[in-house]
Every structure is written in structure tokens, then in C-alpha cells.
Amino acid sequence: LLVDNLDIVLDRLDKQEEWEFRRVISAEHRLYFIGASSRALEALYEHGRALYDYFQVHDLKGLSDKEMFAVLGKLAEEAGDGQVQRLLEEKPGRVRALRVLTAGNPRTLMLLYRVLSQGPEGDVERDMEQLLDLYTPLYKARFEEMAPQAQQVVDAMAIHWDPITAATWRKNWH
């Protein structure tokens, strides 16, 4: 089973369901379970929980410039997308800047390819805006999970735009 957003799945299980889930995936030897999450999962690290220390956890590190160019190049080749291939050759700085801004995140890379293939004539700012638009549903869900006070802090920080300290936030918005 390949499960994306495993955090959402596990967050919806109560304690008894977690134990039943573990029993099923432990007993069925024909079943391989691979899950992905964009955040650490409490269920895997909290002592006494059904899945504590059960899975092998692998953190995906960001891709290097070389790896990112290789993956984007392969995607362009497979899709027969000459525009993205030319972009990689003619504007490597644009792609490098996007790698830095996205921390080379492999999941983001797939969306980045989509953005680049739809508008290779753009620039880094437009590319980032499109990436953020594609991630809006995820960010919205994460934001709504936060406590009301945390939502206020994040909102104030986003509106302020420039770096902000807690003291500045308290002075101006609290």
C-alpha cells in the first residue's frame, strides 16, 4: 500500500483503531506498507501508542542542484517537453533559485515541473506564486489545525512580510 498524507490517516484513528491497524499490517505478510507525510507523526514517536517505534522512518532530504536538474530533465524527456529542457540549459539560475526556495523538496519538485512546463517564459517570482497556489489547500488545512492564537500569530507574520520578532508582534497586534 502506498499511502500519501499518512499523518491525516493516523490522526483520524482512535487508540483502539491504531492497535487494530497494527494487528492487520503485522499479520498480513503479503502486505507492504509505505507511507509519506510532510510532518512528523506523533503516533510513531509517542511511547505507549500502537505504532510507537513500529515503522522504519526515513527522512527525505532535499535534492541537490545536480539531482534536481537530473529529475527535471528526465521528466521533460519523458514528456517530450523541449521547452523545459531548454529552460534547464538556458536559465539554470532560475531553477537553482527555485531549488533553494523550496529546499529541494522532492514532493515540491513534481509541482515545480508542472509550473515550468505551463509557463517556461516566466520568472522565479511567478513560479513561486504558482507553487504556493498549488499548495494552498495543504496550507489551509494546516492553518486550520492550529490553535486560534497560533493562527493570529501566523496571520500577523504573513501580513508583516519582513522578518518579525515576538516582541514586535506583541507590540503591534496583541
Residue pairs with C-beta under 8 A, 6 or more apart in sequence:
1 31
1 32
1 33
1 34
2 34
2 35
2 36
3 9
3 33
3 34
3 35
3 36
4 35
4 36
5 36
5 37
5 38
6 35
6 36
6 37
6 41
7 37
7 38
7 39
7 41
9 35
10 18
10 41
10 43
10 51
11 43
13 21
13 43
15 49
15 50
18 43
18 49
18 50
18 51
19 50
21 50
21 51
22 50
22 51
22 54
24 31
25 31
25 33
33 55
35 55
36 107
38 107
38 138
41 51
42 49
43 49
43 50
43 51
43 52
44 51
44 52
44 53
44 54
44 55
44 57
45 52
46 52
60 105
60 106
61 104
62 99
62 102
62 103
62 104
62 105
62 106
63 71
63 99
63 104
63 105
63 106
63 109
64 104
65 96
65 99
67 104
68 95
68 99
68 104
68 109
69 88
69 92
69 95
71 106
71 109
72 84
72 88
72 95
72 109
72 112
72 113
72 116
73 85
73 88
75 81
75 84
75 113
76 82
76 83
76 84
76 85
76 88
76 113
76 117
77 85
79 117
81 117
83 117
83 120
84 113
84 116
84 117
84 120
86 120
87 94
87 95
87 116
87 120
88 95
94 123
94 124
94 127
95 116
97 124
98 112
98 124
98 127
98 128
98 131
101 124
101 128
102 108
102 109
102 112
102 131
108 131
108 135
111 131
111 134
111 135
112 127
112 131
114 134
115 122
115 127
115 130
115 131
115 134
116 127
118 130
119 126
119 127
119 130
132 139
143 151
143 154
146 154
152 173
153 169
156 164
156 169
156 172
156 173
157 164
157 169
160 168
160 169
